[in-house]
Amino acid sequence: MGNDSVSDNNVTSDGADNERNVVADFKIVTNTTADLPMDYIRENGLGLLHYNNIMDGVEYGKKRQQDAKEFYAQMRSGKMPTTSQVNPDQFREDFAEFLTESKQILYISFSSGLSGSCQNAMMVAREMMEEQPGIRIEVIDSLCASMGEGLLVHKAVELKKAGRSLDETVAWLRDHIQKLVHVFTVDDLNHLYRGGRVSKATAIIGTIAGIKPVLHVDKEGHLVPISKVRGRKKSLMALVDYMGNKMGSYRGSNDIVFISHGDAQEDAELVAEEIKRRFGIGKALINPIGATIGAHAGPGTIALFFMGDSR
């Protein structure tokens, strides 16, 4: 049976308890593209890097955040945001801040298939480790987006709480990245057209016909369409259908699902309820999609994340 828990046999736990406390002393860092609730970030002592976006001439990021409802209200009114990746200077500044808390950093990055930020992080990490012997910055390319990245962070948090070392945690994550399944649907094809995911003709015809695409994130971390359904309710149920088909040997060991949404809380809850009814998984972490991904997916997006045999 598939196993995504911290007792996975691919991770060993040797050594005395006092040694375990030392090796487990590392700082987990992620970014706003993981779409994790701020309460979760604070409760688990996570470091957070902020992606920037500009909406209606105002720049949002580390110093100024925008409420998700306000963001999507502006998008619905016709205002379109622009986004940018995290540059090397910002990585250097933030890594230096986190290193004051721990000499070991585990940075779980947004997919390299969707942004060049991961390469920037790897470059800065190498430079800083050369400049400062004794520190360690381990960068994981999650090949994930939104709360798929968030679910990978959650697994790292569980491993650290169980006393796993940085090496053990990194090994587990790398072994399971391709088992983290993403599936999502959007309510408005025009946002995918703007991002180059569908053609203009597809967007126009699909909108008129009420076609809702279902997409996933592939092994390289790219967004890929996998099917089309007619109508909103059917598109939501298609996400749960996909989960049923993809869990495989993880069917009995998925203890939580993550669901992100573009200001569509009720639809996200409907998906969670259907998952509980069909599969008996009663725990779901639901949170809005942030600006970086929401800018391209748009209001009404629903995304579901879980563990499966393969993407």
C-alpha positions as CSV (number, residue, x, y, z in Angstrom):
1,M,0.0,0.0,0.0
2,G,1.2,3.5,-0.8
3,N,2.6,5.4,2.2
4,D,3.0,9.2,2.4
5,S,3.5,9.3,6.2
6,V,6.7,10.0,8.0
7,S,7.1,6.3,8.7
8,D,7.9,5.7,5.0
9,N,10.7,3.0,4.7
10,N,12.7,5.3,2.4
11,V,13.5,7.4,5.5
12,T,15.5,5.8,8.3
13,S,15.9,7.1,11.9
14,D,19.1,6.2,13.6
15,G,21.1,7.7,16.5
16,A,20.5,8.9,20.0
17,D,17.7,11.4,20.8
18,N,20.1,14.2,21.6
19,E,21.7,13.8,18.2
20,R,18.3,13.7,16.5
21,N,17.5,17.1,18.1
22,V,20.6,18.6,16.6
23,V,20.2,17.2,13.0
24,A,16.5,18.1,13.0
25,D,17.4,21.8,13.6
26,F,16.7,23.3,10.2
27,K,14.5,26.0,8.9
28,I,11.9,25.2,6.4
29,V,11.3,28.0,3.9
30,T,8.7,28.3,1.1
31,N,7.1,31.1,-0.8
32,T,3.7,32.7,-1.3
33,T,3.1,30.5,-4.4
34,A,2.5,27.6,-2.0
35,D,-0.8,29.3,-1.0
36,L,-0.6,28.1,2.6
37,P,-2.7,30.0,5.2
38,M,-0.7,32.5,7.2
39,D,-1.9,30.8,10.4
40,Y,-0.2,27.6,9.2
41,I,3.0,29.5,8.3
42,R,3.2,31.0,11.8
43,E,2.2,27.9,13.7
44,N,4.9,25.8,12.1
45,G,7.6,28.5,12.2
46,L,8.1,28.6,8.4
47,G,10.1,31.1,6.5
48,L,8.2,32.8,3.7
49,L,9.5,34.4,0.5
50,H,7.1,36.8,-1.3
51,Y,6.5,36.9,-5.0
52,N,5.5,40.3,-6.3
53,N,2.6,41.4,-8.4
54,I,1.2,44.7,-9.6
55,M,-2.5,45.4,-9.7
56,D,-4.0,48.7,-10.8
57,G,-0.6,50.4,-10.5
58,V,0.0,49.2,-6.9
59,E,2.9,46.8,-6.2
60,Y,2.2,44.0,-3.7
61,G,4.8,41.7,-2.1
62,K,6.7,41.5,1.2
63,K,6.0,45.0,2.4
64,R,2.4,45.2,1.2
65,Q,0.0,42.3,0.9
66,Q,-3.4,42.3,-0.8
67,D,-6.5,40.5,0.5
68,A,-7.5,37.6,-1.8
69,K,-11.2,38.8,-2.0
70,E,-10.0,42.3,-3.1
71,F,-7.6,40.8,-5.6
72,Y,-10.3,38.6,-7.3
73,A,-12.9,41.4,-7.1
74,Q,-10.5,43.6,-9.1
75,M,-10.0,40.8,-11.6
76,R,-13.7,40.4,-12.0
77,S,-14.0,44.1,-12.7
78,G,-11.6,43.7,-15.6
79,K,-8.3,44.7,-14.0
80,M,-5.4,42.4,-14.9
81,P,-2.4,41.9,-12.6
82,T,1.2,41.4,-13.7
83,T,3.6,39.1,-11.8
84,S,7.3,38.7,-11.5
85,Q,9.7,36.1,-10.2
86,V,11.9,36.4,-7.2
87,N,15.2,37.9,-8.2
88,P,18.7,36.9,-6.8
89,D,19.0,39.9,-4.5
90,Q,15.7,39.1,-2.8
91,F,16.8,35.5,-2.3
92,R,20.1,36.7,-0.8
93,E,18.4,39.1,1.6
94,D,15.8,36.6,2.8
95,F,18.2,33.6,3.1
96,A,20.5,35.8,5.2
97,E,17.6,36.6,7.5
98,F,16.6,33.0,7.9
99,L,20.2,32.0,8.6
100,T,20.1,34.0,11.8
101,E,17.6,31.4,13.0
102,S,19.3,28.3,11.8
103,K,22.5,27.5,9.9
104,Q,20.5,24.9,7.8
105,I,17.8,26.0,5.5
106,L,15.4,23.7,3.5
107,Y,13.9,25.9,0.7
108,I,11.0,24.3,-1.1
109,S,10.6,26.2,-4.4
110,F,7.8,26.9,-6.8
111,S,8.0,24.7,-9.9
112,S,10.9,25.5,-12.3
113,G,8.5,24.6,-15.1
114,L,6.5,27.7,-14.3
115,S,9.1,30.2,-13.1
116,G,12.8,31.0,-13.3
117,S,12.9,31.7,-9.5
118,C,14.0,28.2,-8.6
119,Q,17.2,28.6,-10.7
120,N,17.8,32.0,-9.0
121,A,17.5,30.3,-5.6
122,M,19.9,27.5,-6.5
123,M,22.5,30.0,-7.8
124,V,22.3,32.2,-4.6
125,A,22.4,29.2,-2.3
126,R,25.6,28.0,-4.0
127,E,27.2,31.4,-3.7
128,M,26.3,31.9,-0.1
129,M,27.6,28.5,0.9
130,E,30.9,29.2,-0.8
131,E,31.1,32.6,1.0
132,Q,30.1,31.2,4.4
133,P,31.5,27.8,5.3
134,G,29.3,26.1,7.9
135,I,25.9,27.0,6.5
136,R,23.7,24.9,4.3
137,I,20.9,25.9,2.0
138,E,19.2,23.0,0.4
139,V,16.9,24.0,-2.5
140,I,14.1,21.6,-3.6
141,D,12.5,22.1,-7.0
142,S,9.0,21.1,-6.0
143,L,7.8,20.9,-9.6
144,C,4.5,21.9,-7.9
145,A,2.2,24.8,-7.9
146,S,-0.2,26.4,-5.4
147,M,-1.2,24.0,-2.6
148,G,0.5,21.2,-4.3
149,E,3.7,22.9,-3.3
150,G,2.0,23.6,0.0
151,L,1.3,19.9,0.5
152,L,4.9,19.1,-0.1
153,V,5.8,21.7,2.5
154,H,3.3,20.0,4.9
155,K,5.1,16.7,4.4
156,A,8.4,18.3,5.3
157,V,6.9,19.9,8.4
158,E,5.6,16.4,9.5
159,L,9.0,14.9,8.9
160,K,10.8,17.5,10.9
161,K,8.3,17.2,13.7
162,A,9.0,13.5,13.7
163,G,12.7,14.3,14.3
164,R,14.0,13.5,10.8
165,S,17.3,15.2,9.8
166,L,17.6,17.6,6.9
167,D,19.2,14.8,4.7
168,E,16.4,12.4,5.6
169,T,13.7,15.0,4.8
170,V,15.3,16.0,1.5
171,A,15.6,12.3,0.5
172,W,11.9,11.7,1.3
173,L,10.8,14.8,-0.6
174,R,12.8,14.0,-3.7
175,D,11.5,10.4,-3.7
176,H,7.8,11.6,-3.5
177,I,7.6,14.7,-5.6
178,Q,6.3,12.7,-8.6
179,K,3.7,11.2,-6.4
180,L,2.1,14.5,-5.6
181,V,-0.9,14.9,-7.9
182,H,-2.4,18.2,-9.0
183,V,-5.8,18.6,-10.8
184,F,-7.7,21.7,-11.3
185,T,-10.4,23.4,-13.3
186,V,-11.0,27.1,-14.2
187,D,-14.2,29.0,-14.6
188,D,-13.1,31.4,-17.3
189,L,-11.0,30.2,-20.3
190,N,-9.9,33.7,-21.1
191,H,-7.4,33.8,-18.3
192,L,-5.8,30.6,-19.7
193,Y,-5.7,32.2,-23.1
194,R,-3.9,35.3,-21.7
195,G,-1.3,32.9,-20.2
196,G,-0.9,31.1,-23.5
197,R,-2.5,27.8,-22.3
198,V,-5.3,27.7,-24.8
199,S,-5.9,29.4,-28.2
200,K,-8.2,32.4,-28.6
201,A,-10.6,30.3,-30.6
202,T,-10.8,27.7,-27.9
203,A,-11.4,30.4,-25.3
204,I,-14.2,32.0,-27.3
205,I,-15.9,28.7,-28.4
206,G,-15.5,27.1,-24.9
207,T,-16.9,30.1,-23.2
208,I,-20.0,30.2,-25.4
209,A,-20.5,26.4,-25.0
210,G,-19.9,26.4,-21.3
211,I,-16.8,24.2,-21.6
212,K,-14.7,23.8,-18.5
213,P,-11.2,22.4,-18.9
214,V,-9.6,20.1,-16.4
215,L,-5.8,20.4,-16.2
216,H,-3.0,18.9,-14.2
217,V,0.7,19.6,-13.5
218,D,2.9,17.1,-15.3
219,K,6.2,15.5,-14.3
220,E,8.2,18.6,-15.5
221,G,6.0,20.9,-13.5
222,H,4.1,22.4,-16.5
223,L,0.3,23.0,-16.7
224,V,-1.3,20.5,-19.1
225,P,-5.0,20.2,-20.2
226,I,-6.2,16.6,-19.7
227,S,-10.0,16.8,-20.5
228,K,-13.0,19.1,-21.1
229,V,-16.4,18.9,-19.5
230,R,-19.6,20.9,-20.0
231,G,-20.8,22.8,-16.9
232,R,-19.4,23.9,-13.6
233,K,-20.8,21.2,-11.4
234,K,-19.5,18.4,-13.7
235,S,-16.0,20.0,-13.8
236,L,-15.9,19.9,-10.0
237,M,-17.0,16.3,-9.9
238,A,-14.3,15.6,-12.6
239,L,-11.7,16.6,-10.1
240,V,-12.9,14.0,-7.6
241,D,-13.2,11.4,-10.4
242,Y,-9.6,12.0,-11.3
243,M,-8.5,11.6,-7.7
244,G,-10.3,8.2,-7.6
245,N,-8.4,7.1,-10.7
246,K,-5.0,8.4,-9.6
247,M,-4.7,7.5,-5.9
248,G,-3.8,3.9,-6.7
249,S,-2.0,2.3,-3.8
250,Y,-2.4,5.5,-1.8
251,R,-6.1,5.1,-1.6
252,G,-5.9,4.0,2.0
253,S,-3.1,6.3,3.2
254,N,-4.2,9.8,2.0
255,D,-5.1,11.3,5.4
256,I,-5.6,14.9,4.1
257,V,-6.3,16.7,0.8
258,F,-5.4,20.3,0.0
259,I,-7.8,22.4,-2.0
260,S,-7.1,25.9,-3.3
261,H,-9.6,28.3,-5.0
262,G,-10.0,31.6,-6.8
263,D,-12.5,33.1,-4.4
264,A,-14.8,30.1,-4.7
265,Q,-15.0,28.8,-1.1
266,E,-18.4,27.1,-1.4
267,D,-17.2,25.1,-4.5
268,A,-14.0,24.1,-2.7
269,E,-16.1,22.9,0.2
270,L,-18.3,20.9,-2.2
271,V,-15.3,19.1,-3.5
272,A,-14.1,18.4,0.0
273,E,-17.5,17.0,1.0
274,E,-17.6,14.8,-2.1
275,I,-14.1,13.4,-1.3
276,K,-15.2,12.6,2.2
277,R,-18.4,10.9,0.9
278,R,-16.5,8.8,-1.7
279,F,-13.2,8.1,-0.1
280,G,-13.7,8.7,3.6
281,I,-11.0,11.4,3.8
282,G,-12.5,13.9,6.2
283,K,-9.5,16.3,6.6
284,A,-9.0,19.0,4.0
285,L,-7.0,22.2,4.1
286,I,-8.7,24.9,2.0
287,N,-7.2,28.3,1.2
288,P,-7.5,30.9,-1.6
289,I,-5.0,30.9,-4.5
290,G,-2.6,33.8,-4.3
291,A,-1.9,36.5,-6.9
292,T,1.0,34.8,-8.7
293,I,-1.1,31.8,-9.8
294,G,-4.5,33.5,-9.6
295,A,-3.3,36.1,-12.2
296,H,-3.2,33.3,-14.8
297,A,-6.0,31.0,-13.6
298,G,-8.5,33.6,-12.6
299,P,-11.5,33.8,-10.3
300,G,-13.5,30.6,-9.8
301,T,-10.5,28.2,-10.2
302,I,-10.6,25.1,-8.0
303,A,-7.5,23.0,-7.5
304,L,-7.2,19.6,-5.7
305,F,-4.0,18.1,-4.4
306,F,-3.3,14.6,-3.0
307,M,-0.8,11.7,-3.1
308,G,-1.0,9.1,-5.8
309,D,1.2,6.5,-7.5
310,S,2.2,9.0,-10.2
311,R,1.2,12.4,-11.5
